[in-house]
Amino acid sequence: MDGDFRTDFTRNPGALKHHPALVLNADYRPLSYYPLSLWPWQDAVKAAWLDRVDIVAEYETTVSSPSTTLRIPSVVVLKDYVKPQKRVAFTRFNLFLRDEFRCQYCGTKGDLTFDHVVPRASGGVTSWQNVVAACSPCNLKKGSKHLHRTGMSLRKPPRQPQAGELMNMGRKFPPNHLHESWMDFLYWDAELEA
């Protein structure tokens, strides 16, 4: 058989991958802002079919089975409330988010590492209170020296953030793609400017 003939029957699996669904908790707030709580369209359709979510908004695009055709959900709301975590996990991502993806010595954005304010060689521990985001040049300049010996200073002292603080910080970094149907649900609980 000719290879061209066979491609006539091959579906384009990537055609529907760009239809994520915004997932809202039962209180109509996103589960998270950064990363934004999104499900692939397949998961949203499955959750709706299993009656675990209510569909609030839909795309124009449809999917079909032999017996059903339905529009792809763009916003879904969980039927059961998921209690937000109070404890913030100490991860590289959360550390960078706390520090707004900026070097805490010079303020630049870009290729970040993390730095122990009190060097590990001097007994510094890996914790929220002792680790900051740092660009490679600043990290190399500081090395394993104490801050007062380098002439460098921190933009703000490191501390453990609250879960709500990180969620609010995540609002400053929207994803590259925001579907128009999501906008009413993303910032409704943000404080209005006078």
C-alpha positions in Angstrom: 0.0 0.0 0.0 1.1 3.5 -0.7 2.0 5.6 2.4 -0.1 8.6 1.2 -3.2 6.4 1.1 -2.7 5.4 4.7 -2.4 9.0 6.0 -5.9 9.7 4.7 -7.3 7.6 7.5 -5.0 8.9 10.2 -6.7 11.5 12.5 -4.7 14.5 13.7 -4.3 13.8 17.4 -2.9 17.3 18.0 -6.0 19.0 16.6 -7.8 19.1 20.0 -4.8 19.3 22.4 -5.1 23.1 22.6 -8.4 23.1 24.4 -7.6 23.0 28.1 -10.3 23.4 30.7 -9.9 25.8 33.6 -10.7 23.9 36.8 -12.4 25.8 39.6 -13.0 24.6 43.1 -16.6 24.4 44.3 -16.3 28.0 45.5 -15.6 29.1 41.9 -12.0 29.9 42.6 -9.1 28.3 40.6 -7.4 25.5 42.5 -4.1 27.3 41.8 -3.0 30.4 39.8 0.6 29.5 39.1 0.6 27.1 37.5 -3.0 27.7 36.5 -5.3 24.8 37.3 -5.9 23.4 33.9 -7.0 19.9 32.7 -6.6 18.5 29.2 -10.0 18.5 27.4 -10.1 14.7 27.7 -10.0 14.8 31.5 -12.7 17.6 31.6 -15.0 15.5 29.4 -14.4 12.4 31.5 -15.1 14.3 34.8 -18.3 15.8 33.3 -19.4 12.3 32.1 -18.8 10.9 35.6 -20.7 13.8 37.1 -17.8 15.1 39.1 -17.9 18.6 37.7 -20.4 21.1 36.3 -19.6 22.6 33.0 -19.7 26.4 33.2 -18.4 27.4 29.7 -17.6 25.6 26.5 -15.5 25.9 23.4 -17.1 25.9 20.0 -15.3 22.7 19.1 -17.1 19.5 19.5 -16.1 15.8 20.1 -18.1 12.8 19.1 -18.6 9.2 20.1 -20.8 6.9 18.1 -23.8 7.9 20.3 -23.0 11.4 21.5 -21.7 14.8 20.3 -20.7 17.4 22.9 -18.9 20.7 23.0 -15.5 20.7 24.8 -15.6 22.3 28.2 -13.5 25.4 28.7 -14.4 26.0 32.4 -15.5 23.3 34.9 -16.4 23.5 38.6 -15.7 20.7 41.0 -18.8 19.4 42.7 -16.9 18.6 45.9 -14.8 21.3 47.6 -11.1 20.6 47.8 -9.6 22.2 50.9 -6.5 24.2 50.0 -3.2 23.2 51.5 -2.0 25.4 54.3 1.6 24.2 54.2 3.7 25.4 51.3 6.1 22.7 50.0 9.7 23.8 49.9 10.4 23.3 46.2 12.6 25.1 43.7 9.5 26.3 41.8 7.9 27.7 45.0 11.2 29.3 46.0 11.4 31.1 42.6 7.8 32.1 42.8 8.3 33.5 46.3 11.2 35.6 45.0 9.2 36.6 41.9 11.6 34.8 39.5 14.3 37.5 40.3 17.8 37.3 41.7 17.6 38.4 45.3 21.0 40.1 45.0 20.8 42.1 41.8 17.2 41.8 40.8 17.7 40.4 37.3 15.4 37.8 35.7 16.5 34.8 33.7 18.8 31.9 34.4 18.3 31.3 38.1 19.9 29.0 40.6 19.4 29.1 44.4 21.9 30.3 47.0 22.4 29.6 50.7 22.6 33.0 52.4 24.6 31.4 55.3 26.8 29.0 53.3 26.4 25.3 54.0 30.1 25.2 54.7 29.4 27.5 57.6 26.5 25.4 58.9 23.7 27.0 56.8 20.7 24.8 56.3 18.5 24.3 53.3 15.3 26.0 54.4 12.9 28.8 53.5 14.8 31.1 55.9 18.2 30.5 54.3 17.8 29.9 50.6 17.1 32.6 47.9 16.9 32.7 44.1 20.1 34.0 42.6 21.5 34.5 39.1 24.6 32.5 38.2 27.0 35.6 38.3 25.8 36.6 41.8 25.9 33.0 43.0 29.5 32.7 41.8 30.5 36.1 43.2 29.1 35.2 46.6 30.4 31.7 46.6 30.7 30.2 50.1 31.3 33.6 51.7 29.0 35.4 54.2 27.2 38.4 52.8 29.0 41.0 54.9 32.3 39.8 53.3 31.1 40.2 49.7 29.5 43.7 49.8 26.3 42.2 48.5 22.9 42.6 50.1 19.5 41.0 49.8 16.5 42.7 48.2 14.3 41.2 51.0 15.1 38.7 53.8 14.1 35.1 53.0 11.2 33.7 54.9 8.6 30.9 54.6 5.6 32.2 52.6 2.0 31.4 53.4 -0.1 29.5 50.9 -2.3 32.5 50.2 0.8 34.7 49.5 2.1 32.3 46.9 -1.3 32.1 45.3 -1.5 35.9 45.1 2.1 35.9 43.7 1.1 33.5 41.0 -1.5 36.0 39.7 1.4 38.2 38.6 2.5 35.6 36.2 -0.4 34.6 33.9 0.1 31.8 31.4 0.8 32.6 27.8 -2.7 31.5 26.8 -5.8 32.8 28.6 -9.1 31.8 26.9 -11.7 34.6 27.0 -14.1 32.3 28.9 -11.7 32.0 31.8 -11.4 35.8 32.5 -14.5 36.1 34.7 -13.2 33.4 37.0 -9.5 34.3 37.3 -9.5 37.6 39.1 -13.0 38.0 40.6 -11.6 37.7 44.2 -8.8 40.2 43.6 -9.0 43.5 45.4 -10.3 46.3 43.3 -8.2 49.5 42.9 -9.9 52.7 44.0 
